[in-house]
């Protein structure tokens, strides 16, 4: 029977997911600094989302939003680095599908729990 719940991998797989979250957060902050005034509220929101992504809070939602935003930016204009933007959007989609890993706030909040039933 297939498992219907998310598993938060630890070890090397969890470390790799942590690195993927950090990489995506760096892309978000560099994009915000390139296209937005750093004192504007949209830049603050993007930087806040990047911090939440590094911490592993609401990872699937933020990564899915980053993937959609990257694809919308790609569709909106002619970019010289379109292959990099497409690759990062695919990375964000992969992170949204896999999940944050064991080294995240999501794993602490929604991780495995032991339920003991009374006898």
C-alpha positions as CSV (number, residue, x, y, z in Angstrom):
1,X,0.0,0.0,0.0
2,X,1.3,3.5,-0.9
3,X,2.0,5.9,1.9
4,X,-0.3,8.9,1.9
5,X,1.9,11.0,4.2
6,X,5.1,13.0,3.6
7,X,8.3,11.6,4.9
8,X,11.1,13.9,6.0
9,X,14.4,12.3,5.0
10,X,17.4,12.8,7.2
11,X,21.1,12.1,6.6
12,X,22.6,12.9,3.2
13,X,19.2,13.3,1.5
14,X,18.1,15.8,4.2
15,X,21.4,17.7,3.8
16,X,20.9,17.8,0.1
17,X,17.4,19.2,0.5
18,X,18.8,21.8,2.9
19,X,21.3,22.8,0.2
20,X,18.6,23.0,-2.4
21,X,16.5,25.3,-0.1
22,X,19.5,27.5,0.4
23,X,20.3,27.6,-3.3
24,X,16.7,28.6,-4.1
25,X,16.7,31.3,-1.4
26,X,19.9,32.8,-2.9
27,X,18.2,32.9,-6.3
28,X,15.2,34.6,-4.7
29,X,17.2,37.3,-2.9
30,X,19.5,38.0,-5.9
31,X,16.4,38.3,-8.2
32,X,14.8,40.7,-5.6
33,X,17.9,42.8,-5.5
34,X,18.2,42.9,-9.3
35,X,14.6,43.8,-10.2
36,X,13.3,45.6,-7.0
37,X,14.3,48.5,-4.9
38,X,15.6,46.9,-1.7
39,X,13.7,49.3,0.5
40,X,10.3,48.5,-1.1
41,X,7.8,46.2,0.5
42,X,7.9,43.6,-2.4
43,X,11.6,43.2,-1.8
44,X,11.0,42.8,1.9
45,X,8.4,40.1,1.2
46,X,10.7,38.2,-1.1
47,X,13.5,38.4,1.3
48,X,11.2,37.2,4.1
49,X,10.1,34.3,1.9
50,X,13.8,33.4,1.3
51,X,14.5,33.4,5.0
52,X,11.4,31.1,5.6
53,X,12.7,28.9,2.8
54,X,16.1,28.5,4.4
55,X,14.5,27.7,7.7
56,X,12.2,25.2,6.1
57,X,8.9,26.9,6.9
58,X,6.0,26.4,4.4
59,X,8.6,25.0,2.0
60,X,6.2,23.4,-0.5
61,X,4.1,26.6,-0.8
62,X,7.1,28.9,-1.2
63,X,8.9,26.6,-3.7
64,X,5.8,26.1,-5.8
65,X,5.2,29.9,-5.8
66,X,8.8,30.5,-6.8
67,X,8.5,28.0,-9.7
68,X,5.3,29.6,-11.0
69,X,6.8,33.1,-10.7
70,X,10.0,32.0,-12.5
71,X,7.9,30.6,-15.4
72,X,5.8,33.7,-15.5
73,X,8.9,35.9,-15.7
74,X,10.3,33.6,-18.4
75,X,7.1,33.9,-20.4
76,X,6.8,37.6,-20.0
77,X,10.0,38.7,-21.7
78,X,13.1,37.9,-23.7
79,X,15.8,37.0,-21.3
80,X,19.5,36.3,-22.1
81,X,19.7,33.8,-19.3
82,X,16.5,32.0,-20.0
83,X,18.1,28.5,-19.6
84,X,19.2,29.4,-16.0
85,X,15.8,30.8,-15.1
86,X,14.1,27.6,-16.5
87,X,16.5,25.4,-14.6
88,X,15.9,27.3,-11.3
89,X,12.1,27.0,-11.9
90,X,12.4,23.3,-12.4
91,X,14.6,23.1,-9.2
92,X,11.9,25.0,-7.3
93,X,9.2,22.6,-8.6
94,X,11.3,19.6,-7.6
95,X,11.7,21.0,-4.0
96,X,7.9,21.6,-3.9
97,X,7.3,18.0,-4.9
98,X,9.9,16.4,-2.6
99,X,9.4,18.5,0.5
100,X,11.8,20.2,2.9
101,X,13.6,17.3,4.5
102,X,14.3,16.5,8.2
103,X,16.3,19.7,8.8
104,X,13.4,22.1,8.7
105,X,10.7,23.7,10.8
106,X,8.1,21.8,8.7
107,X,9.6,18.5,9.9
108,X,9.4,19.7,13.5
109,X,5.8,20.8,13.2
110,X,4.4,18.1,11.0
111,X,7.0,15.2,11.3
112,X,6.4,11.7,12.6
113,X,4.5,11.4,15.8
114,X,3.9,8.4,18.0
115,X,0.3,7.9,19.0
116,X,-0.3,5.6,22.0
117,X,-3.8,4.4,22.4
118,X,-5.2,3.7,25.9
119,X,-5.6,0.0,26.8
